[in-house]
Amino acid sequence: MIRAAAQYAEGKGPPPPPLRYALQAQVYHALPEAGGLRDQPARLLNQMAACYNVYAAWKEFRFASNKVEWKKAHPELWEIAKEVLKLG
C-alpha cells in the first residue's frame, strides 16, 4: 500500500483503496462508512492516515526544487520520504 501511495503521488497508477477513501473523505467531509468514526471497519482509519501521509510527503519531496533545503525544512516528512526511498 505504501509503494502504491507513492506511485500515485507521481501519477504512476491508481491510488490504493485506503488512500482513495482518505482523499474522498477530504473532498466530501465524510467517512467511508455511515455512522461516524466508530462504525469504520477495523484498521481502516489507520490505513487511510498512513497512505495519505505517504502520499503527501512523497508528493512534496518529489516536486521540491531544492531537496536539501526541503529536508531541512520538513524533517518529519523527510523521515517518511526516506522510507519510501528504501522501498525503491
N, C-alpha and C positions, 0 to 999 in steps of 0.2 A: 504494500500500500504506500509506503514511504517513497519508494522509487517512482511509482505511478504518479504520486502527487507532484514530485519534482519534474517529471516528464511533462505533465500537464502545464506546469508553470512555464515551460519552454515552448509550449504549443506542439508537443510531440505525442499526442494521444489523448484519449478521453480521461476525465477525472475518475478516480476510484469512487465507489458509492459513498463512503463517508465524507469525502471532500465535496461531492456533488450535493449531498444533504446540507453540509455546512454553508456552501455558497447560496443554496436556496433559502436556508434559514436567515441569512443576512438580507436577502432581497425581500422575502415575504414576511420577515419578523415573526416566524412561526417555526416550531419544531416539526420533524417529520411525522410523528405520531400524535394524534389528537389526545388531549387530556393534560398536557403540560409536561413539566420536567420529569416527574416520576413515572410517567407512562411510556418512556422510551425503552426500547429493548436494551438489555444489559450490555454494557460497554460501548454502546453506540455514541454517546456524547463524548466519551474519551477518545474514540477513534476519530470522530469529527474534528475535535480540537487538535489532535496530533496531526492529522492530514492537513488541516488549514494552516497550522503553524509552519509545517514544512513547505507548503505551497507559498506562503507569504515570504518566508525567509529566503527561499531559493530564488524566487522571482526577483526580490530586491538585490540579492547577491549577483545573479547573472547579468542584470541590467545596470549595475553600478558602473559608472565610468571610471572611478578610481577605487579599485578593490582594497588597496592598503588603507586608504582613509575610511572606507566603508567599514572595514573590520574594526578599526579603532573606535568609530562612532557607534557601532552596533555589536558589542561583544556577545550579547545574548543570542542575537540572530546568527552571528558567526559560528557559534557552537552548533547550531542546527545545520547550517550550510556545510560545515566541516564533516559532519556525519554523512550528509548526502554525498559529498565528495568521496568518502571512504567506500560507499556502496558502489560507486562507479557510475 
